[in-house]
Amino acid sequence: MADIDGAFNNAFPLVGDADIDLIRELGFVIEDFLAAPYRVNAEPDIAPNVPDGTVQHWQSSDNYNKNLLVFDGFTEPPEIWLRYADGWAGGPGATFSGDVIGRLVLSGYYTTGGAAYALRPTSLRAEATENWSSTSQGSRAVIATTPNGTATPVDALFVDQDQSVLAKGGIGYVSGKGAGGTVTQLTSRTTGVTLNAKSGRITLFSGAGSSAGQTFALTNNKIKATSNLNMNIAGNPAGVYYFGVKIQAGVAQITVFNPGNNNEQPVLQFAVIETAFD
């Protein structure tokens, strides 16, 4: 209040110019209006709770006004900056490795179990990956989501400082939940199988292997002519296995080489990977 009160006293130095008490009262009104969180509400009768520390709160009207904020840029694109420094406003400090630089939060409302907005169900944040200097400013992006049936967000997708991408779940439908399948080979090691899935497990026929190779067809409508097929043997079978693969649209000819000629039933795991130009 002192700053506004002083400003009005400076603006009206003579007592006869204005009623000082009214000026002070006006100062309180202005100060309350500017106090955080400053609100711009199209529906002034509604004032939902906002997180502690909110500086501004914007609220749309009930008539489906979706454009709350619009930024136009000309010649140069508009930017929104989220900036972070250790320390405090009067003495900012360098950003250290592991510091969260900024976070964009997307939240919804629930009524079951108590009405409130979810705290941080889905978010995109940036993190420092090294101590920052004028020439070293490594960072990564992290997307967090909340699994069904829970209220606890977990980090799901990482784009690291070296441009590598890591997902805790499956990447797309290549190996995600529900994308795989299983099939068992019947009759012999050369009997074809059908499994229309981006990933899966093929239990081979229980029989002797061959150092010359045994070929069977995997019919799979997820396979394109430009696909790659990544394979390995699950578990730890006694025999040593090698593979040869010929890819065609909708089918892969898989040749299994087993130099030890072991009589066992190995499980072949595969994943269909799309090439970069596909």
Disulfide bonds with the S-S distance in Angstrom:
none
